[in-house]
């Protein structure tokens, strides 16, 4: 069993028992990496001062007050909107994708046990991807917020987030939920098959019915 989630330190009230999702909280929450890793990438890409200004405008936080437990999904959404307003879609997508990649790295270092990682790497890709995807689905409560995460095999997996919390209410010309794409891609590339890429092929912000991601192998 894979025992990981997309949080750094989830509060006890949001920790699942026996791999079952907890009762839906009054405020839908997302793991803090969505804020922490985005802030770190902003710092590295645009400098501390501008990153701090974007963080403050979007979330009311500073680098000294980054979250250590799950956050209101509205806070993540506000940070995405702030980045869009000041950086534009292209740079925002790059920031969010790298933040997703850093989130995956954090999960591998702190949430996915080493023996499980070795097991996944030793499995045939068609089996390993199913094991990892099923684990992601079980822990979707940590990253999908009030949205709904689904996995479909075609035969490669296709991920879908209905009522996506990151782009809800936005109207854009191109998808923006690269935080998810970056996280999914990095986990699959590191644990299942190196030549994995993940592309967002449908977005609710672009008129789609959901946010949909295709897993591709070279």
C-alpha positions in Angstrom: 0.0 0.0 0.0 1.3 3.5 -0.8 0.9 5.8 2.1 1.4 9.2 0.7 -0.6 12.4 0.4 -0.1 15.8 -1.2 0.4 17.6 2.1 3.4 18.6 4.2 1.8 18.2 7.6 -1.9 17.6 7.5 -3.8 18.5 10.6 -5.2 15.4 12.5 -8.7 16.3 11.6 -7.9 15.8 7.9 -5.9 12.6 8.2 -7.7 9.6 6.6 -8.1 6.3 8.5 -7.6 3.1 6.6 -7.1 4.9 3.3 -10.7 6.3 3.4 -11.4 9.9 2.8 -12.6 11.9 5.8 -16.0 13.6 5.9 -16.2 16.6 3.7 -15.1 19.7 5.8 -17.1 22.9 5.8 -14.1 24.5 4.0 -12.6 22.5 1.1 -8.9 22.3 1.6 -5.7 21.5 -0.4 -2.3 20.5 0.9 0.1 23.3 1.7 2.6 22.4 -1.1 0.3 24.3 -3.5 1.3 27.5 -1.7 4.7 26.6 -0.4 6.2 25.3 -3.7 4.6 28.0 -5.7 6.1 30.6 -3.4 9.5 28.9 -3.7 9.4 28.9 -7.5 8.3 32.5 -7.6 11.3 33.5 -5.3 13.7 31.7 -7.7 12.2 33.0 -10.9 11.3 36.6 -10.1 13.2 37.4 -6.9 12.3 37.6 -3.3 10.8 41.1 -3.3 8.4 40.4 -6.2 7.6 36.9 -4.9 6.8 38.3 -1.5 4.5 40.9 -3.0 2.6 38.3 -5.1 2.3 36.0 -2.1 1.0 38.8 0.1 -1.5 40.0 -2.5 -2.8 36.5 -3.3 -2.8 34.9 0.1 -2.0 37.5 2.7 1.0 35.5 3.7 4.7 36.1 3.8 7.6 33.7 3.5 7.7 33.7 7.3 4.0 32.6 7.5 3.8 29.9 4.9 1.3 27.2 5.9 2.2 24.0 7.6 -1.2 22.4 7.3 -3.9 22.1 4.7 -5.2 25.4 3.4 -8.5 26.7 2.1 -8.6 25.9 -1.7 -9.7 29.5 -2.2 -6.3 30.7 -1.1 -4.6 28.6 -3.8 -7.0 29.8 -6.4 -6.4 33.4 -5.4 -2.6 32.9 -5.7 -3.1 31.5 -9.3 -5.2 34.6 -10.2 -2.6 36.9 -8.8 0.1 35.3 -10.8 -2.0 35.5 -13.9 -2.6 39.2 -13.4 1.0 40.1 -12.8 3.0 37.5 -14.8 0.6 36.5 -17.6 -0.5 33.0 -18.6 2.7 31.7 -20.0 4.9 32.5 -17.0 2.2 31.5 -14.6 2.0 28.1 -16.3 5.7 27.6 -16.0 5.7 28.6 -12.3 2.8 26.2 -11.5 4.3 23.3 -13.4 7.6 23.6 -11.6 5.7 23.9 -8.3 4.0 20.7 -9.1 7.4 19.0 -9.9 8.7 20.2 -6.5 5.6 18.9 -4.8 6.3 15.5 -6.4 9.9 15.6 -5.1 8.7 16.4 -1.6 6.3 13.5 -1.7 9.1 11.1 -2.7 11.3 12.4 0.0 8.7 12.4 2.8 5.5 10.6 2.0 6.2 7.6 -0.2 8.2 5.0 1.6 11.4 4.0 0.0 10.5 0.3 -0.2 7.3 1.3 -2.1 9.3 3.4 -4.5 11.6 0.5 -5.2 8.6 -1.8 -5.8 7.0 0.6 -8.2 10.3 1.0 -10.2 10.6 -2.7 -10.4 7.1 -3.3 -11.8 6.2 -3.4 -15.5 5.1 0.1 -16.4 1.6 -1.0 -17.2 1.2 -2.4 -13.7 3.2 0.3 -11.9 1.1 3.1 -13.4 -2.1 1.5 -12.2 -0.7 1.0 -8.7 0.5 4.6 -8.4 -2.7 6.0 -10.1 -4.9 4.1 -7.7 -3.0 5.5 -4.7 -3.3 9.0 -6.1 -7.1 8.5 -6.4 -7.3 7.3 -2.8 -5.5 10.4 -1.6 -7.2 12.9 -4.0 -8.8 14.6 -1.0 -5.4 16.1 -0.3 -5.1 17.9 -3.6 -8.5 18.1 -5.4 -10.3 20.1 -2.7 -14.0 20.3 -3.5 -13.2 19.0 -7.0 -13.5 15.3 -8.0 -10.5 13.3 -9.2 -10.9 10.3 -11.7 -8.6 7.9 -13.4 -9.4 6.2 -16.7 -7.1 3.8 -18.7 -7.0 4.1 -22.4 -4.7 2.0 -22.0 -2.4 4.7 -20.6 -4.0 6.5 -17.7 -6.0 9.7 -18.2 -6.6 11.9 -15.1 -9.6 14.1 -14.8 -10.5 16.7 -12.2 -14.2 17.8 -12.3 -15.1 21.2 -10.8 -11.4 21.9 -10.7 -10.6 24.2 -7.7 -7.5 25.9 -9.3 -9.2 27.4 -12.3 -12.8 27.6 -11.1 -14.4 30.8 -12.3 -11.7 31.7 -14.8 -12.1 32.1 -18.5 -8.9 31.6 -20.4 -7.5 30.8 -23.9 -5.2 28.1 -22.6 -5.2 25.6 -19.7 -3.7 26.9 -16.4 -3.7 23.9 -14.0 -0.1 23.0 -14.6 0.4 22.4 -10.9 -1.4 19.1 -11.3 0.2 18.3 -14.6 3.7 18.9 -13.1 3.0 16.7 -10.1 1.5 13.9 -12.0 4.3 13.9 -14.6 7.1 14.0 -12.1 5.7 11.2 -10.0 5.1 8.9 -13.0 8.5 9.7 -14.6 10.4 9.1 -11.4 8.5 6.0 -10.2 7.1 4.3 -13.3 8.6 5.2 -16.6 11.2 7.8 -17.4 9.8 8.9 -20.7 6.5 9.9 -19.2 5.0 13.3 -20.1 1.6 14.7 -18.9 -0.3 17.2 -21.0 -3.5 19.0 -20.0 -5.8 18.5 -23.0 -9.0 19.9 -21.7 -9.7 22.7 -19.3 -12.8 24.0 -17.6 -11.4 27.5 -17.9 -11.3 27.1 -21.7 -14.9 25.9 -22.1 -14.3 22.2 -21.3 -16.5 20.1 -19.0 -13.5 19.3 -16.7 -9.7 19.5 -16.5 -8.3 16.5 -18.2 -4.7 15.2 -18.4 -3.2 12.7 -20.8 -0.3 10.5 -19.8 2.0 10.0 -22.8 5.0 7.7 -23.3 7.6 8.4 -26.0 
